[in-house]
Amino acid sequence: MLSFDAIADTVVDALFDGELDPVALGLEGAWGSGKTTVLHLIENRIATENVDGQVVVVVRSNPWQYDPAVGAKESLIAEILGALSAEFDASDPVGSAGLTALKALVKRVNWSKAVKTAARTALTLQLPSLDDVFDLVSDDPESLDSPKGMASFKEEFQKLLADPALAHVSRVVVLVDDLDRCLPPTVVETLETIRLFLSVPGMCFVVAADEARVAETIRMHLGTPLVGDGRESVASLYLHKIVQTTVPVPALSAFDTRAYLFLLLAKQECGSDDAFAELVRACGELRVAAGSLDDLELPADGSLRSAMQSAARLTPILYEKLQANPRRIKRFMNDLNVRQSIADRRGIALSPDAVAKLMVLERTLPTDFDTLLGWLSAGVLRPRLERLSEVAESGAAADRGDADDGEGVDEESFSATMIRWAKLPPALDAAAAGGYLTLAAAFHGRLLVDEGLPEQLRDIAAALASRSQIEREAVSQDELQALPLGDVSVLLDHLGRRLQDEPGVQFAAVNAIITLARLHPAVQQEALVALARLRATDVNASTVMLFRSIEAQYVDVLEGWRVVGADDTDTSKALTSLLGPVVAS
């Protein structure tokens, strides 16, 4: 999907270049850039080279997973010798003789520490057999721990590769991954072992790592000073002595990012593996031809149109904020699927595009995301989002100074990043977005508290707007009756903002507003203002029926909740039952 086959093919061509035998190549890139993917592509490509009776032995090695009790040097040697052991035919005299030579070579390694501390680790299981390992345990001082031992091992290993029993083996390719994740001793021991094998024809190494991280690890191990005058450091010189040339894994372009996003989304929609493979091929052709993804022929049934639209919308900001890093992009899309699934099960009606838009803010612009949570806590999410959309669409200045947003709070400036984010489609419904933001806040362990609400009223406010009847009944009529009028006004304003942002709590909040107005007639007008904040399109029939027998006091609010052309809805019928039919003007 990343079209890294061109990189893999280039590496394989170098591995099979007779002028570079033996060879050690670096595959350089940051964490998550796709190095492991390229190694898999290299292995697949090498499999096609096993022709005319010749075999290329591929050894996958990951020093990050080595058992620290064994040692990196012994582990890598065991992996290589273990892979070669499978190429001997013990039933054939030539193969049997070759296997004897292999065992003699194994004996040159001091395995005693490994066997005594980890007799049944992957190391011992990779050798010809566990019994043989115990037979081969040796404390010979002329093991690989000495220069003489290393020279002898190298000489005998070269003879082993030239053994008639391995005449069918044209090359041994060792693919080393995650070296940049290892501790300094493991890095240096692994590189030293590679150097040990490098003078032997037929040996090839591909080391996938972030070169700067490896060089810094070597510097730490050698204790050499930092070099800041443009000269190559001792650590880099050491590394380049072993790795002859480096093939960089390029960062994704904007086209690559969009194609990758599209393919990740499309994979779920494709009816078959063949159909998906055809999409990948077509994207690769467009890349080579420097074409546009808009030129991609999509199925006539429109099944992939949504995936293409989502990819186009997400590409600009993810390309920049995730540094076009494949792993980070894929993680984002995996997390998006998880969030969408949880939101659906929580009854949060948001399209995948809307969830993706909110996740972009959450993951890439955390400061702006905190601002959004603050709006939700203060009950001004809807007007702020609407104003933000206006600013984004009109290109107006982000800073409105001390302009009042109609909620009694001076509006904060909108950051340039937030305005840019607001331009991403789709437009967000504040009610649905509020549900997602509440869920996201819970994931972050963030408490949504209206800082403008006095401490002594917070528990009462939470109970009054709760979906739980038991929690609502925990606040008694006497307690509400005893509230000072100032506190009642604050509660009404808070409940009105909750209605505006979270219509899902309307039954409880409207009931609380009616109750406060009944207990404190002096705040009747403030109660009407609070109720008017609930938009007509959000009103439920059950909420309307709370006004039975008191509709005359709230006729203006109820009339305001009538929606033109919605005569057949339950809400419209409930309003008609209280107010009578709409009188034509």
Phi, psi and omega in degrees: 000336180268356181058042178272006181298331178296322178292314181299317180297322179296317180296316182296320178301320179292321180297329183260012176277115183300335179288346183249023184262123355283168185211146172231119181249145173262140172246102194256135177181159179291166176302134178083005183279349177112018183296317180297322176300317180296320178300319178296320179294322177298315180298318179296319180293320180299326180301331179282349180272351181281078182233167177055037176077358179266143183238139171254117180276121180254129179243117176269126182229137178227092183303335180297335182261006179296147174286118182299339179284346184265314183109139183295321183297311180295323182295313182293318178299318180297321179296318181291312180293324178297319179294321180291328183298331181288347183270356180267133176265100185294340181279349180258138182304319180295315180296321180296320178294321179295320179295325176296320178295322179296317181295325178295323179291319178302326184291341179287344179270136179278097183268359190303318181297316182297314184291322183288330185257338184211060189300333183240032174282177179302330181301305184292329181287341179279343179280167188313314174196157183297321179297317179300322182299313180295326177294333186266357182301129183213145174249033180301122180297340179269044175272194182291356179283353181237153178302320180296320180294321180294318180297318180294319180298315181299317181296316182288328178293322178297320177295323180297316180296332179272359181298138179306331181293341180248023181298335181278352180267114182274326181205156170243117181251120180254119180258111185256122183242154172063026178297330182287356177263354189272161175287156184311312181300321180294318179300310184292318179296320179296314179295321178297322179291321176300316179299325179299321183273345193290342180272006183257117179304144179093355180259132179227139178233139170236115183254110180267117183193162170280109188301320181296320179293318180296315180298320179293323178295319177297317180300318179297320181291319182279342180073026181275153182286160175292146179247121183238013184254019178091348179284153177286133183289162177300321181297316179294320177299318178299314182295317183288342175291331182265313180266112189288323179209159185236134175254114182282144171271112186290149173293152180292140172279175177299321177298313181301317182297314180295317179297319181295315178299315180299315183293323177298320179286320184290333183302327180286336186263339183294139183283341183208163177296324180295319179295320179291319179301323179293323177296315180299316180298316182296321177296320178297321179294319179296323179296313180296323182276004183055038180270186179252146178294341176296340181277356182291131178280116181262158179304144183295338182284356176076011185295334184253004182296320180296320179298319180294319180295316180297318179298317181296322182289321186277335189304309186304314186279325178288325177302319182278309189284334177257014177051032178051035181271118185304318182295319180292323178294315181294322178297319178301315182291323176297315179295324178300316179298320179295312181298318180298318181296315180294318180299317179300317182288341176268004179076020179270109186275083178235137177290158176305323179297319181292318177298317179299319180298316179292323179292326176302315179294316183297318188268330187248342181227067187299327179295316178293327178294320176298324177298317179298318178296324177296320177297318179297316180299321183277354179075025180238024183297314184297307181296326180291319178296320179295317179293321178299317178297320178299315180296317181295320183286325184271343184075019180292163180299147183290328188263119177260012178065235183257024181298140180273137183269009179087001181248011179079011180231132177296133184288136175287159173291146173269129179290157178299324180292324180290322178296318178298319179296320182297334180288342178296129173286156003269170172293141185265136170276122186300323182295312179291320179298323179300322178296317179294317182297323176297318178295315180297321178298322179294321177300325181272359183069026183266128177273131179265095182241129177287103183296340179280353181268125180304148183307318186288348181256353187294318180293320179296314181299317181297320181291318183296326182261010183287147175282351181268123179295325180297318179292321180296319182287349178291340177263114185278161176299322180297321180295319178290322179297328185278354182291139174295153182301326179299317178292323178297318179298319179296317180296319180297318178297317180297314182294325177296320178291326176296320177299321182293317185268328185230073181300346177296340180261013190299321182301311181292316184292317179296317178300320179293320180296315178300317181296315180296321179293324178291319181283334182228080183305337182294342183256018183304317181295321178294327177294320178297318179297318180296316181294325181295344179287341175283119185286147184304322183290346182260353187287136176261154180299321181297328178292318180301320184290350174294343185263009177300132180079350177235016185298333182296328181285340187236024187300323181294319178294314182296319177297324179293341180271356177290135179251124181298131177082009181245041186294337186267000181280157178299322180295316180298319179295321179295319178295319179297323180296333180268321189254346187086170182294158178293131180270123180295137181276000000 
